[in-house]
Amino acid sequence: GFHYGVTQKKAGYHGAMDQGMISERGFNHMLDCVIAMKEVLGDKVSLALDCGPGWMLPDAIRFARAVEKYNLM
């Protein structure tokens, strides 16, 4: 998932703020980042993303569909 704001890391913090449904703002930010990178890189350089754990399946599928046209690795 994507979290905007300051995460309070205290003893026993288990990363819960870094997991869960992605916000619309977070989704759009990630998509805007991909678009900006592809505009700079063009088609001559391949781009791969490591989104890591924490994504909910519906968010991951939605994001994969949104970036499919950018031909990511």
C-alpha positions in Angstrom: 0.0 0.0 0.0 0.9 3.6 0.0 0.9 5.9 3.0 1.1 9.7 3.1 2.2 11.2 6.4 4.7 10.5 9.1 4.7 6.9 10.5 5.3 6.8 14.2 7.8 4.0 14.7 7.6 2.9 18.3 8.7 -0.2 20.1 6.7 -3.1 18.8 5.8 -1.4 15.5 5.0 -4.0 13.0 4.5 -2.0 9.8 0.7 -1.9 9.8 0.7 1.6 8.3 2.6 0.3 5.3 -0.1 -2.3 4.4 -3.7 -2.3 3.4 -5.8 -0.7 0.7 -4.1 2.0 -1.4 -5.6 5.4 -1.2 -6.8 7.1 -4.4 -4.1 9.7 -3.9 -1.4 7.1 -3.4 -2.6 5.2 -6.5 -2.5 8.3 -8.6 0.9 9.3 -7.3 2.4 5.9 -8.2 0.8 6.1 -11.6 2.1 9.6 -12.2 5.6 8.4 -11.2 5.5 5.6 -13.8 4.3 8.0 -16.5 7.0 10.6 -15.6 9.8 7.9 -15.7 8.6 6.5 -19.0 8.5 10.1 -20.5 12.2 10.5 -19.6 13.3 7.0 -20.4 11.3 6.5 -23.6 11.2 3.1 -25.2 15.0 2.6 -25.4 15.4 1.8 -21.7 13.3 -0.8 -19.9 11.6 0.0 -16.6 10.8 -2.5 -13.9 9.0 -1.9 -10.6 9.5 -3.7 -7.3 6.3 -2.8 -5.5 7.1 -5.1 -2.7 4.7 -6.6 -0.2 1.8 -4.8 1.4 -0.4 -4.5 -1.6 -3.9 -5.9 -1.5 -4.7 -8.1 -4.5 -7.4 -5.7 -6.0 -5.0 -2.8 -5.8 -2.2 -4.8 -7.4 -4.4 -5.9 -10.2 -5.8 -2.4 -10.8 -2.3 -0.9 -10.8 -1.0 -3.6 -13.2 -3.8 -2.8 -15.6 -3.2 0.9 -15.3 0.5 0.6 -16.2 0.2 -2.2 -18.7 0.3 0.2 -21.7 3.7 1.4 -20.5 5.4 -1.9 -21.3 7.1 -2.4 -18.0 9.3 -5.5 -17.4 
